[in-house]
């Protein structure tokens, strides 16, 4: 199954190059050039993984991560940054980020992280479905 990835990054050339490399590795890739545009895409489509820039003009990656996890807790987020700090990395992980990688990310490493993120999302969705089925069975007294 092809990983469905959304890249949210304000650096257009970087985003295009990354999207092309991911597509060449068999992933289905969409891009957004701002956090607002990315959040809208998540409302309209289903993604396995969001690759999110930590530093963007109107809303940073940490704030975007908070909103993404609130709206779609099962969605996996990998943060990318050119200026990683330990504090930001710790904060991102506490908020539910799968990982924080420095730009330019090694494609092999990023691809592995995306595959793991997709698998984690599938497990979370399956557990949620099982819990819902169990709840229905118990409610109906079956």
N, C-alpha and C positions, 0 to 999 in steps of 0.2 A: 504494500500500500504506500503510495506516494505521500510524503510529508507535506502538509499544507502550511506554508510559512508566510507570515506578514513581516516585512521589514519596515520599521518606523525610524527614519533618520533624515535630518534636514540637509545633509550633504548629498546632493543629487548624483554627482559623478560616482561617489563611493557606493551609494545605494544601487545604481544601475549595474556597476561592475559586480557587486556582491550578488545581486539577483540573477545575473547571467551565469555566474559560477554555480549558484545553487540549482538553477534550472538545468544546467549541463550535468548535474549530479542526480537528476531525476525528481527534483522537488517541484511542487507547484508553488509559485511565488507571486505574492502581491506586494506592492510598495505604497508607502505613504510618506509624504515629505514633512509632515508635522504631527505632533501628538494628537491634536484635534481631529485631523483627517484619519489618523490611525484608529482612534477610538470609534469614529463613525464606521470605519471598515469592519471593526469587530462587532458592532451592532448589526451590520447587514450581512455578514458572512461568518462561516465557521472556520477557525484556524486551529491547528495543533500547537503551533509555536509562534511567539512573537519575538523577533530579534529587534531589540530596542536600544536606541542611542541614549546614553545617560545624560548628555548635555545638549539641549535644544533650546531655542529662543523663548517661545511663549510658555512652555511647560516642560520641566525637566523629566528625565526618565523615572526618577523616584516617584514623583507625583502621578505620572502616567501609570506606573506599575500599581500604585495603590488603587486607582480607578479600575484598571483591568482586572485585578484580583477580586475586587468587590463585585464587579459585574459578571465575571467568568472565573470562578475560583479554580476550575480544572485547567484553564489555559496556562500553558507553560511559557515563561518569559526568560530570555537570555539577554542580558544587558551587555552592550558594547561601549567602550569608552577609549578615548585617546588620553585621558587624564584620570586614571583610576587612583582612588585613595582607599586606604584600608577601611576608613569610617564609612564611606559610601558603599563599599562592598558588603560590610557587615549589615548596614541598614537594609540594603537590597535583599540580602538573604533572609533577614528577619521578616521582611514583607512578602516573602514567597518567591523571589527570583530563583530560577534554577541554577544560574551561574552568572558571573561577571567576567568578561574577557576583554583584553586590551586590543584596540585597533592598531594595525590591521590584524584581524584574527586569522590564525592558520586555518585554512579550509578543511583540512582533515580533522582537526580538533573541533571546529565548529560543526561540521557534519556529524561527528560522533555525538556531540551534545544535543543536536537537533533530533537525532534518532532516539536517544535516551529520553528526551523531553516528550516526544510523541508517544513512546511506550508508557511513560508515566501518566500522561493525559488519558490514554486509553484505559489504564487500570483505574484511575479515579472516576471516569465516566461509568465504567462497568460496576464499580462498588456503589455508586450513586443509584444506578438502575436496580441493582440487587436490593438495596435498602428500600427503594420505592415499592418494589414488588412485595417485599416482606411486609411493609406497612399496609398495602392493599389487602393482602391475605389476612393479616391480623384484624383489620378493620371489618372485614366481611365475615370473620369467624370461620374461615375455611380450614 
